[in-house]
């Protein structure tokens, strides 16, 4: 039996960072994952392929340039799956090589195979050739990730009825599609296929989509998706999905019937802990395969940690990386600060959304006095250059302390732009920093100064009426 200071199950973002962190601390670490899944779901079927698809769609359709060159503008008229498949394969293969190289050069032992617990310290690794070996881990990190939740009532065939792991393997761009579930994955794929010209209908059992996002941003996204001919069916539940020679028929409990070439079922993710036999290690898992952890990412078994998607929200690669690093540090008594609340959320829809901090709804419910500052891309020179007239950046400012409480961005480069606000918030900065700062011109970053001036002007107007409070005059 091979013994390691740390055994990590899963080579996705969380597992990679946990193993590398342990290795850099001088400990012997091993990563176990299926040979064809090096890099985890993130690289092979999730984040990297879907975001590569998004970039390919934006380029080939010319969608982001149509405000400049007209609605008829296209880089390629008849876009096929083959047009994007090669780009996806190139990026995925490159990222797999990067992950393998990072693990190797940090002297992390990579063991291909399927892991299952034998007892709290022992893991069996079954290789593809039928052989197996036992590993002992003084510390163990579960970073096995998730798989698409697949209701038993739905007959997935990988061609006309697919889950989010199968959607990139379909052989052609469908003329019509039903997307079941308006979560992050569902909305991202709905917007991508709508941009390709697919007639998309989104079915969601809730009354809205992405409820953790700012209401105004979601309204802007819905408006934009409707302009791409996306139809929304909220507060609707799928009764069954029928397969017919001419396509599929999605039957809703309300009686509506929606014909489509393809149905994408995107109704959540399921932890893969059932495949790990975590019960043998004494680690409980929910019926969705999720594992409960404390603030240090420890499970109920002190030496076993869990990180990444398998522990639930926010289930983002960026957050998972930091969770993995922190788990390894804690496991080997390395000091590490508390993981803060300022974690950015990025949604790679078309257009994209990103935010950090609280929303208007949350602040209102908490009775926190705040003011809103808005900058619209159409008012920025860079927005005109990019051909983005719909984008916007919104900051939420405490009406008394003037600190930033939230930043919400919709439009081009939203997921990049949000980090400026995250940094200001993390350093305890106020709206006055943004007012006084000089941003390159023309840039989208300039939107922070515009939004800050908007917020401060509103606060000055209140102060002028009430003649209370001390507010600095704006610079000439």
C-alpha positions in Angstrom: 0.0 0.0 0.0 1.4 3.4 -1.0 1.2 6.1 1.7 0.8 9.8 1.1 0.5 12.8 3.4 -2.4 14.0 1.2 -4.6 12.1 -1.2 -6.9 14.2 -3.4 -9.8 12.7 -5.2 -10.4 14.7 -8.4 -8.1 16.8 -10.6 -10.4 19.7 -11.2 -9.6 23.3 -10.1 -10.2 22.5 -6.4 -8.2 19.2 -6.4 -5.3 20.7 -8.4 -4.8 23.6 -6.0 -5.1 21.4 -2.9 -2.5 18.9 -4.1 -0.1 21.6 -5.3 -0.4 23.6 -2.1 0.4 20.5 -0.1 3.4 19.8 -2.3 4.7 23.3 -1.9 4.5 22.9 1.8 6.8 19.9 1.5 4.3 17.1 1.8 3.9 14.0 -0.4 0.7 14.4 -2.4 -1.3 12.3 -4.9 -4.2 13.1 -7.2 -6.6 10.3 -8.3 -8.9 10.9 -11.3 -10.2 9.0 -14.3 -7.6 9.1 -17.1 -9.8 10.8 -19.6 -10.9 13.4 -17.1 -7.6 15.1 -16.2 -8.6 18.6 -15.2 -12.0 17.5 -14.1 -15.4 18.5 -15.4 -14.2 22.1 -15.5 -11.8 21.5 -18.4 -13.4 18.5 -20.2 -17.2 19.1 -20.3 -18.0 22.3 -18.3 -16.4 25.7 -17.9 -13.6 25.6 -20.5 -15.6 24.0 -23.4 -18.7 26.1 -22.8 -16.7 29.4 -22.6 -14.7 28.4 -25.7 -18.0 27.8 -27.4 -19.2 31.2 -26.4 -16.2 32.9 -27.8 -16.5 31.0 -31.1 -20.2 31.9 -31.3 -19.5 35.6 -30.8 -16.8 35.6 -33.4 -18.5 33.5 -36.1 -22.0 35.1 -35.8 -20.5 38.6 -35.7 -23.1 39.3 -33.0 -21.0 41.8 -31.0 -20.3 43.8 -34.2 -23.8 44.2 -35.6 -24.4 47.6 -34.0 -21.5 48.8 -36.1 -22.0 46.9 -39.4 -25.8 46.2 -39.3 -28.0 43.3 -38.4 -27.1 41.3 -41.5 -23.4 41.2 -40.5 -22.0 37.6 -40.3 -18.5 36.2 -40.3 -19.9 32.9 -41.5 -23.4 32.3 -42.8 -23.9 28.6 -42.1 -22.3 27.8 -38.8 -21.9 24.1 -38.0 -20.8 22.2 -34.9 -17.6 21.4 -36.7 -16.8 25.1 -36.9 -16.6 25.3 -33.1 -15.6 21.7 -32.2 -12.0 22.1 -33.4 -11.5 25.3 -31.4 -13.0 23.6 -28.3 -10.7 20.5 -28.7 -7.7 22.7 -29.1 -8.3 24.7 -26.0 -9.3 21.6 -23.9 -6.2 19.7 -25.0 -4.0 22.7 -24.1 -5.5 23.1 -20.7 -5.2 19.4 -19.9 -1.5 19.7 -20.8 -1.2 22.7 -18.5 -2.8 20.9 -15.6 -0.6 17.8 -16.1 2.5 19.9 -16.3 1.7 21.8 -13.1 1.1 18.7 -11.1 4.2 17.0 -12.5 6.6 19.9 -11.9 5.3 20.1 -8.3 6.1 16.4 -7.8 2.4 15.5 -7.3 1.8 11.8 -8.1 -1.0 11.4 -10.6 -2.9 8.1 -10.4 -5.4 7.5 -13.2 -8.4 5.4 -12.1 -11.7 5.5 -10.2 -11.4 6.1 -6.4 -13.6 4.5 -3.7 -13.2 4.6 0.0 -12.3 1.3 1.9 -12.1 3.0 5.3 -11.4 6.5 6.6 -7.8 6.4 5.6 -7.7 3.9 2.7 -8.7 4.4 -0.9 -8.9 1.8 -3.7 -8.0 3.0 -7.1 -9.4 0.9 -10.0 -7.6 1.4 -13.2 -9.1 1.2 -16.7 -7.3 -2.1 -17.4 -9.1 -3.9 -14.5 -6.2 -3.7 -12.0 -6.5 -1.9 -8.7 -4.3 -0.6 -5.9 -4.7 0.7 -2.4 -3.6 4.1 -1.1 -3.3 5.4 2.4 -3.9 9.1 3.0 -3.0 10.7 6.3 -5.2 13.6 5.0 -7.8 13.2 2.3 -9.5 15.9 0.1 -12.7 15.0 -1.7 -12.8 17.2 -4.9 -14.8 14.9 -7.1 -17.2 17.5 -8.4 -20.6 16.9 -9.8 -22.5 15.5 -12.7 -25.8 16.7 -14.3 -28.9 15.7 -12.4 -30.9 13.4 -14.6 -34.5 12.6 -13.7 -35.5 9.0 -14.2 -38.6 10.1 -16.1 -36.5 11.6 -18.9 -35.1 9.3 -21.6 -31.7 10.9 -22.3 -30.3 9.7 -25.6 -27.3 12.0 -26.1 -28.7 13.3 -29.4 -32.2 14.8 -29.1 -32.6 14.8 -25.3 -29.3 15.8 -23.7 -27.8 17.0 -20.4 -25.2 19.8 -20.0 -22.3 17.4 -20.4 -23.7 16.0 -23.7 -24.8 19.2 -25.4 -21.3 19.9 -26.9 -21.4 16.4 -28.6 -24.5 17.0 -30.7 -23.9 16.7 -34.4 -25.6 19.8 -35.7 -26.9 23.2 -34.6 -30.7 22.5 -33.9 -33.3 24.8 -35.5 -35.2 24.7 -32.2 -34.4 23.8 -28.6 -36.1 23.6 -25.3 -33.9 24.4 -22.3 -35.3 23.0 -19.0 -34.0 25.0 -16.2 -33.1 28.7 -16.0 -30.0 28.4 -13.8 -26.6 29.5 -14.8 -25.8 26.6 -17.1 -29.2 26.7 -18.8 -29.2 30.4 -19.4 -25.6 30.3 -20.7 -26.4 27.7 -23.3 -29.8 29.2 -24.1 -28.1 32.5 -25.0 -25.3 30.8 -27.1 -27.7 28.7 -29.2 -30.0 31.7 -29.6 -27.1 33.6 -31.0 -26.5 30.8 -33.4 -30.0 31.2 -34.7 -31.7 28.4 -32.8 -35.3 29.2 -31.6 -35.0 28.7 -27.9 -37.7 28.2 -25.3 -36.6 28.2 -21.6 -38.9 26.4 -19.1 -38.4 27.2 -15.4 -40.5 26.1 -12.4 -39.6 29.2 -10.5 -41.2 32.6 -11.2 -37.9 34.1 -12.3 -34.3 33.1 -13.3 -31.0 33.6 -11.5 -32.7 34.9 -8.3 -29.4 35.6 -6.6 -28.6 38.3 -9.2 -29.7 42.0 -9.1 -33.3 42.4 -10.5 -32.4 45.2 -12.9 -29.6 43.2 -14.4 -31.8 40.2 -14.9 -34.5 42.3 -16.5 -31.8 43.7 -18.9 -30.7 40.1 -19.7 -34.3 38.9 -20.3 -34.9 41.9 -22.7 -31.7 41.1 -24.6 -32.5 37.4 -24.9 -36.0 38.1 -26.1 -34.5 40.2 -28.8 -32.7 37.0 -29.9 -36.1 35.3 -30.0 -35.8 33.4 -26.7 -39.2 32.5 -25.2 -39.5 32.2 -21.4 -42.0 29.9 -19.7 -41.7 30.7 -16.0 -43.7 28.9 -13.2 -44.0 25.9 -15.5 -43.1 22.3 -14.7 -42.2 19.7 -17.3 -44.5 16.7 -17.1 -42.7 14.6 -19.7 -40.5 14.8 -22.8 -41.7 12.7 -25.7 -39.5 11.5 -28.6 -41.1 11.3 -32.1 -39.6 10.7 -35.5 -39.9 14.4 -36.4 -38.4 15.6 -33.1 -39.3 16.1 -29.4 -42.4 17.3 -27.6 -42.1 18.8 -24.2 -45.4 18.5 -22.3 -45.9 20.9 -19.4 -48.2 20.4 -16.4 -50.2 23.4 -17.5 -51.1 21.5 -20.7 -48.7 23.4 -23.0 -46.8 21.4 -25.6 -43.5 22.6 -27.0 -42.1 21.0 -30.2 -38.3 21.2 -30.7 -35.5 19.4 -32.4 -33.5 19.2 -29.2 -34.2 19.3 -25.4 -31.4 20.4 -23.0 -32.1 19.3 -19.5 -30.3 21.6 -17.1 -32.0 21.1 -13.8 -29.1 21.2 -11.4 -26.1 19.1 -10.6 -25.6 16.0 -8.6 -22.5 15.3 -6.4 -20.7 12.1 -7.4 -20.1 11.0 -3.8 -22.3 7.9 -4.4 -19.6 6.6 -6.6 -16.9 7.1 -4.0 -18.5 5.0 -1.3 -18.1 7.8 1.2 -20.2 5.9 3.8 -17.2 3.6 4.3 -15.2 6.7 5.4 -18.0 7.8 7.7 -18.7 10.9 5.6 -22.5 11.6 5.2 -23.8 13.0 1.9 -27.2 14.4 1.0 -29.6 12.9 -1.5 -28.1 15.3 -4.1 -24.6 13.9 -3.3 -23.4 17.1 -1.5 -21.1 17.0 1.5 -21.4 19.3 4.5 -18.2 21.0 5.7 -17.2 23.6 8.3 -15.5 26.9 7.7 -12.2 25.0 7.2 -13.7 22.6 4.7 -13.5 19.7 7.1 -16.2 17.0 6.9 -17.6 15.3 10.0 -14.4 13.1 9.8 -11.7 15.5 10.9 -8.9 14.4 8.5 -11.2 14.3 5.4 -11.9 17.6 3.6 -14.3 18.4 0.8 -14.0 21.3 -1.7 -15.4 22.5 -4.9 -18.8 21.8 -6.5 -19.3 18.7 -4.2 -20.0 21.1 -1.3 -22.6 23.1 -3.2 -23.0 26.9 -3.8 -21.4 28.8 -5.4 -19.9 25.9 -7.3 -17.5 28.1 -9.3 -14.1 27.2 -10.5 -12.5 30.4 -9.1 -14.0 29.8 -5.7 -13.1 26.1 -5.8 -9.4 26.9 -6.4 -9.2 28.9 -3.2 -11.2 26.3 -1.2 -8.7 23.7 -2.3 -5.7 25.8 -1.3 -7.2 26.6 2.1 -8.2 23.0 2.8 -4.6 21.9 2.3 -3.2 24.7 4.4 -5.5 23.9 7.3 -4.8 20.2 7.0 -1.1 20.8 7.6 -1.5 23.6 10.2 -0.4 26.3 7.9 -1.8 29.8 8.8 -4.4 31.0 6.4 -6.8 34.0 6.7 -10.6 33.7 6.6 -12.2 33.4 3.2 -14.0 36.7 2.8 -17.5 37.3 1.5 -16.4 39.3 -1.5 -16.4 36.4 -4.0 -17.3 37.6 -7.5 -19.9 35.7 -9.5 -19.6 35.5 -13.3 -22.3 34.3 -15.6 -21.1 33.8 -19.2 -24.4 34.4 -21.0 -24.6 36.6 -24.0 -24.3 39.3 -22.8 -22.4 38.3 -19.7 -23.1 39.2 -16.1 -20.9 39.6 -13.1 -21.3 41.0 -9.6 -19.8 41.2 -6.2 -21.3 42.2 -2.9 -25.0 42.6 -2.2 -28.0 43.4 -4.4 -30.5 46.2 -4.1 -33.1 43.7 -2.9 -30.8 42.4 -0.1 -30.0 45.9 1.1 -33.6 46.9 1.1 -34.6 43.9 3.0 -31.8 44.6 5.5 -32.9 48.2 5.8 -29.4 49.5 4.8 -29.5 53.1 3.5 -27.9 53.1 0.1 -27.6 55.1 -3.1 -27.3 53.8 -6.7 -24.8 55.0 -9.3 -25.2 53.9 -12.9 -22.9 54.1 -15.9 -24.2 53.0 -19.3 -21.9 51.8 -22.0 -23.6 54.0 -24.6 -22.3 57.0 -22.7 -18.7 55.8 -22.9 -16.5 56.3 -25.9 -15.2 52.7 -25.5 -18.8 51.4 -25.6 -19.3 53.1 -29.0 -16.0 51.7 -30.2 -17.0 48.2 -29.2 -20.5 48.5 -30.5 -22.1 47.9 -27.1 -25.0 50.3 -26.3 -26.8 48.0 -23.9 -24.1 47.4 -21.3 -24.2 49.0 -17.9 -22.3 49.1 -14.6 -24.1 49.8 -11.3 -22.6 50.5 -7.9 -24.4 50.5 -4.6 -23.0 53.0 -2.0 -23.8 53.2 1.7 -25.6 56.5 2.1 -23.8 57.4 5.3 -20.3 55.7 5.3 -20.0 56.0 1.5 -18.5 52.5 1.3 -19.2 50.3 -1.7 -21.8 47.6 -0.9 -22.1 46.0 -4.3 -21.0 46.2 -8.0 -23.2 44.8 -10.8 -22.1 44.7 -14.4 -24.0 43.7 -17.5 -22.4 43.6 -21.0 -19.0 43.3 -22.7 -16.2 42.3 -20.4 -18.4 42.3 -17.3 -16.5 39.4 -15.7 -13.2 41.3 -16.1 -14.6 44.7 -15.1 -16.1 43.5 -11.8 -12.7 43.0 -10.2 -12.0 46.7 -9.9 -15.0 47.1 -7.7 -14.0 43.9 -5.8 -10.6 45.3 -5.0 -11.9 48.7 -3.9 -14.4 46.9 -1.6 -11.8 44.5 -0.3 -9.5 47.4 0.7 -12.3 49.3 2.4 -12.4 52.0 -0.2 -15.3 54.4 -0.6 -17.1 56.0 -3.5 -14.8 59.0 -3.1 -11.8 56.9 -4.3 -13.6 56.2 -7.6 -14.6 59.9 -7.9 -11.0 61.1 -7.6 -9.3 58.3 -9.5 -8.1 58.7 -13.1 -9.0 55.9 -15.5 -7.5 55.4 -18.9 -9.6 56.8 -21.7 -11.3 55.4 -23.6 -11.9 52.3 -21.5 -14.9 50.5 -20.0 -13.1 50.9 -16.6 -14.1 54.6 -16.9 -17.6 53.4 -16.1 -16.6 53.3 -12.4 -15.9 57.0 -12.3 -19.2 57.8 -14.2 -21.2 55.6 -11.8 -19.4 57.1 -8.8 -20.2 60.6 -9.9 -23.8 59.6 -10.4 -24.1 58.2 -6.9 -22.4 61.2 -5.3 -24.5 63.7 -7.1 -27.6 61.9 -5.8 -26.2 62.0 -2.3 -25.4 65.7 -2.7 -29.0 66.4 -3.8 -30.3 64.7 -0.6 -27.9 66.7 1.5 -28.9 69.9 -0.1 -32.6 69.3 0.6 -32.1 68.2 4.2 -29.1 70.5 4.8 -27.6 67.7 6.9 -24.4 65.7 6.6 -21.0 66.7 5.5 -20.3 66.0 1.8 -17.2 66.9 0.0 -17.8 69.2 -3.0 -17.1 67.6 -6.4 -14.0 68.6 -8.2 -14.4 71.3 -10.8 
